Structure formats: structure tokens, C-alpha cells
Amino acid sequence: MTGPITRRSALGGLAAATLFAPAVLAQAKPRVIVIGGGFGGATCARNLHRLGMAVTLIEENAVYTSCPFSNLVLHGSRDIGAQQFTYEAIAREGVEIVAMRAQGVDGDARRVLLSDGRTLAYDRLVLSPGIDVNFDALPGYDSAAADIMPHAWKAGAQTLLLRRQLEAMPDGGVFVMSVPANPYRCPPGPYERASLIAHYLKTQKPKSKLIMLDAKDVFSKQRLFLDAWKALYSDILEYVPLASGGKTTEIDAKSMTVVTEFGRHKADVANVIPPQRAGAIAQAAGALDRSGWCPIDPVTFESKLRPNIHVIGDAAIAGAMPKSAFAANAQAKACAQAIALLTSGKAPGEPKLINTCYSLVAPDYGISVAGVYQPGKGIFVDVQGAGGVSPIGAAPDVRALEAQYAHDWFKITTAEVFG
């Protein structure tokens, strides 16, 4: 597949797939199970159904709580209810919803084991389980410690816990953030979080301080964030990169202390974002490699370890393509089309996928990065010359417009996925 991607060509390709697929699949509907009902799984289930498949979506939570925009809940300018979505519209469309935990996969028999003991058969399986926190990777940080020093990297109860702690912190308190090395869900997410919490402190608790400990020296949209912090939060936000001793080596939850290679940081409130790995069902399915993530064929999203199992979203090793909701949504559509072609005996073409990631530095200050990706050397690689970042030194009205674009993206995408 060559040539630039346009809205017209992308929509045209999807329309073409929608037109031919039902006729091809009319004789026997392939059975596809999708596990995980986030931006990737819910999108994939709907698109597979529209392409003529018999689709079952397995998701144990009746309500999905979105991670994108959950940093605004921490900031206090957004209610958690605005982050929550049900699967009613997807069910009305004809996708079977199983509100239960998938706890095992028999890849040879092509069956999924549910938590109530039942099994469901499939022809193709799509895993979109998102991430699990790797409690084995950071000494001292386990599920009990997370109840004291929340990660809030899965939106919901942890988000609300961290918000309550932030509200209760005295003016003059110290908020400590710990950021892991790559890879993890939403590469710019910690820096947006630090920005919005700094904004909250500046406006509500101006004597307080935020210390951000980072296990990296380089991060997404770095110049844009650093310039904004210098202009907006220089007296509140202290950023400590890897080279200056920012890597967290241990957590002492009892004393509310984050330990680094060069020192100890006592916190009134601590947000520990730990290392992560693919959701547990990916390991149960045998799709996980030693990295903790799932290697895939970038053309079909089929696991390189288990045939007839596809992996999309945060759990997948997607090369240059980041772990983001936008990316999961794009991968889901491409994966659905690939499965439609594979089940009709046709070979999928190489996709070109787009990712755009917005970040809020303040409620009315947005920045973004965009990229285009294609298969190369068994992974996704950047399309050279495509994409880019927000301009340095842009005027306030430009930043405000990007903030509005972020809100528009969330509204449009959640309506498409869940509405």
C-alpha cells in the first residue's frame, strides 16, 4: 500500500470492505470472540459485526471507565461520570456481550474459559486486555502499597483515591510522582498528569510542591512540556530525570517514601506509576513473550506465538506505534478488516495507521503529537516525513484551540466506540 492517507481514501477503504464482506461471508459466519471492552476491543467487536461476523465481546465490567481525560478528574475539573460508558449500544447493534471474566484460553481447541466454568468456541480470537500493573518489578510496591500510594493508571477507584488524597493534602505539602521506563500505557500521560496537578496546586495550594521522578531522560513532547513548565509552574514543579537520579528503585509505603538511586523523597501524597505488562489473559493465552508484551504480525495483528489469536491495543508490541487509545482504535479497525479477509481466504494488504495524542498542560493549554505508521521488519515503523508536534512558542489562542481539539477528539471517539 503506497501513497498518502487521506480521509477520503481511508473511508473509501472501509466502505469497500463493508460492501464485499457480507457477500463473501454469507455461507457461514465465522465466530470471533473479543476479550476486553476498551477503545480497542469495543471498536473491533463493532467492526467485526458490521463485516458479517458472529461476534462475542467478553468484558467483566458492565461500565467502562476511560483513562484518557482521567487526569482532569484528578485536577478537579471533570467528574468521573463523564469518563464512564456502557455497552448497551454495542449490544443493540447485535454484538453478544458476556459480562464475565475470561480466565483461560485453549488455543489448540479454540475455546475461551469463563470464570463461571463455561467455555465458548471461536474461529478467531482478539485479545484487547490493556495493561496490568507489574507488582513484581518495583521493590516495595504491591497491591497493598497501591492503596496508600495510588498508581491511578487504571481509571476508576484509583483515580478517585488519588483525587481525595490530593484534596486532603495541606497547602505546603509535597506531592511526589514516580514515572517508569518505557514501555507503558500512554507515553505522554505522566507529563500531562504532572502539568494538571501543578495547575491545581498553583491555583488551590500555592505553597505546595510537586517532585516528578523519571526513569528516563527523553520523553514524548519533551520540549513542549519543559517550556510550558518553565513558563507556568517553575516555582511548583521540580522535574528530576534519570541522569539526575530520577529512577525509582524502591517504595516504602509505611513512611510514604520514594527511594531513588541518589536519595529518598518523603511525600504527603505519592503517585507511583509502576512498570506494566499486558493484561493477564494474554499470558493465559500464551501470547506473551519475555518482555511482558505480545509480539504480533503488523499486517494482521495475529500473535507471533499463537495462531488464530490477534492482539491489539496496549498489550501488543507495535514498534514505533505508541500505546494509546487513538492507536488502539486505529488498530482495531485494521484488525477487523484483516480477519474478514483471512476468514474469506484472502490476504490482507499492509495497513497505514495514524496516531494523534493530545495532552493538556492546563485546562486551556493543549499540545499534540501525530504520527503515521506502516509495517516494516516485522513491526510498525514511522512513515518518514509524516506526523509532527505542536509548534514551539505558539500563541495562547493556538494552545487553547488544541485543548478544544482534545475535547472534540474524546467526544467524537467515545461516541463512535460506545454510543
C-alpha positions in Angstrom: 0.0 0.0 0.0 1.6 3.3 -1.1 0.6 6.9 -1.3 -0.6 9.4 1.3 -3.5 8.6 3.6 -6.5 10.9 3.2 -9.8 10.9 5.0 -11.5 10.1 1.6 -9.2 7.1 0.9 -9.5 5.8 4.5 -13.3 6.0 4.5 -13.4 4.6 1.0 -11.3 1.6 2.0 -13.6 0.9 5.0 -16.7 1.3 2.8 -15.3 -1.2 0.3 -14.6 -3.7 2.9 -18.1 -3.3 4.3 -19.6 -3.8 0.9 -17.8 -7.0 -0.1 -17.5 -8.8 3.3 -21.2 -9.8 3.9 -21.4 -11.4 0.5 -18.2 -13.3 0.9 -19.2 -14.5 4.4 -22.8 -15.3 3.7 -22.4 -19.0 3.7 -21.1 -19.4 7.2 -20.5 -16.6 9.7 -17.1 -17.0 11.4 -17.2 -16.9 15.2 -15.0 -14.3 16.6 -14.5 -13.6 20.4 -13.1 -10.3 21.5 -11.8 -10.1 25.1 -11.6 -6.6 26.5 -14.0 -3.8 26.0 -11.9 -0.7 25.9 -11.1 1.6 22.9 -9.6 -1.3 21.0 -11.8 -4.2 21.9 -15.2 -2.4 21.7 -14.2 -0.9 18.3 -13.0 -4.2 17.0 -16.2 -6.0 18.1 -18.4 -3.5 16.3 -16.4 -3.5 13.1 -16.3 -7.3 13.0 -20.0 -7.5 13.4 -20.5 -5.0 10.6 -18.2 -7.1 8.4 -20.6 -10.1 8.8 -19.1 -12.0 11.8 -20.8 -13.6 14.7 -19.1 -11.6 17.5 -19.0 -12.1 21.2 -17.4 -9.4 23.4 -16.2 -10.6 26.8 -15.8 -7.8 29.4 -16.2 -8.3 33.1 -17.0 -4.7 33.9 -20.5 -3.5 33.0 -19.2 0.1 32.9 -16.0 1.1 31.1 -14.0 3.9 32.8 -11.8 5.8 30.3 -8.2 6.6 31.1 -8.0 9.4 28.5 -9.2 12.6 30.3 -9.0 11.0 33.7 -6.2 13.4 34.6 -8.9 16.1 34.5 -10.7 14.2 37.3 -7.5 14.4 39.4 -7.4 18.1 38.5 -10.9 18.5 39.8 -12.4 20.0 36.7 -14.1 16.8 35.4 -16.5 14.3 37.1 -15.7 10.6 37.0 -19.2 10.0 35.5 -18.1 11.8 32.3 -15.4 9.0 31.9 -17.9 6.1 32.1 -19.6 4.3 29.3 -21.8 1.2 29.0 -22.1 -1.5 26.2 -25.8 -1.1 25.6 -25.4 0.4 22.2 -23.0 -2.3 21.1 -25.4 -5.0 22.3 -28.3 -3.3 20.4 -26.2 -3.5 17.3 -26.1 -7.3 17.5 -22.8 -8.0 19.3 -23.2 -10.5 22.1 -21.9 -9.1 25.4 -20.7 -11.5 28.1 -20.2 -9.6 31.3 -17.8 -12.0 32.9 -14.1 -12.5 33.3 -12.2 -14.6 30.8 -9.8 -16.7 32.8 -8.3 -19.1 30.3 -7.7 -19.8 26.6 -7.2 -23.2 25.0 -5.6 -22.2 21.7 -5.5 -25.7 20.3 -9.2 -26.3 20.9 -10.0 -22.7 20.2 -12.1 -22.2 23.3 -12.2 -19.5 26.0 -12.8 -20.5 29.6 -15.1 -18.1 31.6 -15.0 -17.5 35.3 -18.2 -19.4 35.8 -16.7 -22.6 34.2 -18.4 -22.3 30.8 -16.4 -22.3 27.6 -17.0 -20.5 24.4 -15.8 -21.7 21.0 -14.2 -19.4 18.4 -12.7 -19.4 14.9 -10.6 -16.3 15.6 -9.9 -14.7 19.0 -9.0 -11.0 19.5 -7.2 -10.0 22.7 -7.5 -6.4 23.8 -6.9 -6.7 27.5 -5.0 -3.4 28.1 -2.3 -3.4 30.8 -1.8 -4.9 34.2 0.4 -3.3 36.8 3.6 -5.4 37.3 3.8 -5.6 41.0 6.9 -7.8 40.8 9.0 -5.1 39.1 9.4 -2.4 41.8 10.5 -3.5 45.3 8.1 -2.4 48.0 5.2 -1.7 45.6 2.4 -4.2 45.7 -1.4 -4.0 45.7 -1.4 -3.0 49.4 1.1 -0.2 48.7 -1.1 0.9 45.8 -3.9 1.6 48.3 -1.6 4.0 50.1 0.3 5.4 47.1 -2.0 5.0 44.2 -0.9 4.5 40.6 -4.2 5.6 39.1 -3.0 4.1 35.8 -6.3 2.2 35.5 -9.1 4.7 35.7 -11.8 4.3 38.3 -11.3 3.6 42.1 -7.6 4.5 42.0 -8.4 7.8 40.2 -10.9 8.8 42.9 -8.5 7.7 45.7 -5.7 9.9 44.4 -8.0 12.8 43.9 -9.2 12.5 47.6 -5.6 12.4 48.8 -4.8 15.5 46.7 -7.7 17.4 48.1 -6.8 16.4 51.7 -3.1 17.4 51.3 -2.3 20.5 53.3 -1.1 23.7 51.5 2.6 23.4 51.7 2.6 19.6 51.2 4.8 17.6 48.9 3.3 15.6 46.0 5.8 13.0 44.6 5.3 11.3 41.2 7.3 8.3 40.1 7.4 7.6 36.3 8.7 4.3 34.9 11.0 3.5 32.0 9.4 2.6 28.6 7.2 0.9 27.6 4.0 1.7 29.4 0.4 2.9 28.6 0.2 6.4 27.2 3.8 7.7 27.0 2.9 11.4 27.5 0.3 10.6 30.2 2.5 11.2 33.3 3.7 14.6 32.0 0.1 15.7 31.4 -0.8 14.5 34.9 2.1 16.4 36.4 1.0 19.5 34.5 -2.6 19.4 35.6 -1.7 18.6 39.2 0.8 21.5 39.2 -2.0 23.7 37.9 -4.3 22.5 40.7 -1.6 23.3 43.3 -0.9 26.7 41.8 -4.5 27.7 42.0 -5.6 25.9 45.2 -2.5 25.1 47.3 0.2 27.5 46.1 2.7 26.7 48.9 2.9 23.1 47.8 5.4 21.4 45.6 5.4 18.6 43.0 8.5 16.4 42.6 8.5 14.3 39.4 11.0 11.4 39.4 11.5 10.0 36.0 13.4 6.8 35.0 14.1 8.4 31.5 16.0 11.4 30.2 13.9 11.6 27.0 10.1 11.6 26.7 7.2 12.4 24.4 6.7 16.1 23.6 9.6 16.9 25.9 10.5 20.4 24.6 6.8 21.4 24.7 6.3 20.2 28.3 9.5 21.7 29.6 8.9 25.1 28.0 5.4 25.1 29.5 6.5 24.1 32.9 9.1 26.8 33.0 6.5 29.4 32.0 3.7 28.2 34.2 4.9 26.1 37.1 8.6 26.9 37.7 8.0 27.5 41.4 5.9 24.4 41.9 7.1 21.5 39.6 10.6 20.0 40.1 11.5 17.6 37.3 14.2 15.0 38.1 15.3 13.0 35.0 17.3 9.7 35.0 20.6 11.5 34.7 19.9 13.4 37.9 18.8 10.4 39.9 15.2 10.2 38.9 14.9 6.4 38.6 12.8 4.9 41.5 14.5 1.8 43.0 12.2 1.1 46.0 8.9 2.2 47.6 8.4 2.4 51.4 4.6 2.9 51.7 4.7 2.9 55.5 6.9 6.0 55.6 5.4 7.5 52.4 8.9 7.5 50.9 10.0 7.1 47.3 13.7 5.8 47.1 15.9 6.6 44.1 19.5 5.8 43.2 20.6 9.2 44.7 18.2 9.8 47.6 14.9 9.5 49.4 11.8 11.6 48.8 9.2 11.9 51.6 5.8 12.6 50.3 2.5 13.8 51.7 0.8 12.3 48.7 2.6 9.9 46.3 1.6 8.8 42.8 3.6 5.8 41.9 3.2 4.8 38.2 5.0 1.4 38.2 6.2 -0.8 35.3 3.4 -2.6 33.4 2.7 -5.6 31.2 0.0 -7.0 29.0 -3.3 -7.9 30.7 -3.3 -11.3 32.4 -5.5 -13.1 29.8 -2.7 -12.6 27.2 -0.4 -14.7 29.4 -3.1 -17.3 29.8 -3.5 -17.5 26.0 0.3 -18.0 25.6 0.6 -14.7 23.6 3.1 -13.1 26.0 6.8 -13.1 25.5 9.6 -12.4 28.0 9.2 -8.7 27.7 5.7 -9.0 29.2 4.0 -7.9 26.0 2.6 -9.6 22.9 4.5 -9.8 19.6 2.2 -9.5 16.6 2.3 -9.6 12.8 1.8 -5.9 12.0 -0.3 -6.7 8.9 -2.9 -9.0 10.5 -2.3 -8.4 14.3 -2.1 -12.1 14.6 0.1 -13.3 17.5 3.6 -14.5 16.5 3.3 -17.1 19.2 -0.3 -18.4 18.9 -2.2 -18.9 15.6 -5.7 -17.6 15.2 -5.2 -15.2 18.1 -4.9 -11.5 17.4 -3.7 -8.8 19.8 -4.5 -5.1 19.6 -4.1 -2.0 21.8 -1.8 -1.6 24.8 -1.0 -5.3 25.1 0.6 -5.5 21.7 4.2 -4.9 20.7 3.6 -2.3 18.0 7.1 -1.0 17.4 7.0 2.8 16.9 3.3 3.0 17.4 2.6 4.1 21.0 0.3 2.5 23.5 -2.7 5.0 23.3 -6.4 5.0 22.9 -6.2 6.5 19.5 -3.7 3.8 18.4 -5.9 1.0 19.8 -8.9 2.4 18.0 -7.0 2.5 14.7 -5.5 -1.0 15.2 -9.0 -2.4 16.0 -10.4 -1.3 12.6 -7.4 -2.6 10.7 -7.5 -5.9 12.6 -11.3 -6.4 11.9 -10.7 -5.9 8.2 -7.7 -8.3 8.3 -9.8 -11.0 10.0 -12.6 -10.5 7.4 -10.1 -11.1 4.6 -8.4 -14.0 6.3 -11.6 -15.9 7.0 -12.6 -15.5 3.3 -9.3 -16.9 2.1 -7.8 -13.5 1.1 -4.5 -11.9 2.1 -4.8 -8.5 3.8 -2.8 -5.6 2.5 -0.3 -3.7 4.6 -2.1 -1.0 6.6 -1.0 2.5 7.3 -2.2 3.7 10.7 -2.4 7.1 12.3 -2.0 8.1 15.9 -2.6 11.6 17.4 -2.0 12.2 21.0 -3.3 15.4 22.8 -2.0 16.5 26.2 -3.4 19.2 28.4 -0.7 21.3 30.2 -3.5 23.4 31.7 -7.3 23.2 31.1 -7.0 25.8 28.2 -3.5 24.8 27.0 -3.2 21.8 24.7 -0.3 20.3 22.8 -0.2 17.3 20.5 2.0 14.8 18.6 0.9 12.9 15.5 2.5 10.0 13.6 1.8 7.7 10.6 3.0 4.0 10.8 3.3 1.1 8.5 4.7 -2.5 8.7 8.5 -2.8 8.4 10.9 -5.5 9.6 8.0 -7.3 11.4 6.9 -4.3 13.5 5.3 -0.9 12.9 7.7 1.8 11.8 7.4 5.5 11.3 6.5 6.8 7.9 9.3 9.2 7.3 8.1 12.8 6.8 4.7 12.2 8.2 3.3 13.5 11.5 4.8 16.1 13.8 4.3 18.0 17.0 2.7 21.3 18.1 4.8 24.4 17.2 7.2 25.7 19.8 6.3 29.2 21.1 2.7 29.2 19.8 0.3 31.9 20.9 -2.2 31.3 23.7 -5.1 31.1 21.3 -3.4 28.3 19.4 -2.8 26.3 22.6 -6.5 26.9 23.6 -7.6 25.6 20.2 -5.5 22.4 20.7 -7.2 22.0 24.1 -10.6 22.2 22.3 -9.4 19.7 19.7 -8.5 17.3 22.6 -12.0 17.5 24.0 -13.5 17.1 20.5 -11.5 14.0 19.8 -12.6 12.4 23.1 -16.3 13.3 22.5 -16.3 12.0 18.9 -14.3 8.9 19.6 -16.3 7.7 22.6 -19.5 8.3 20.7 -18.1 6.2 17.8 -16.9 3.4 20.1 -19.7 3.2 22.8 -22.5 5.4 21.5 
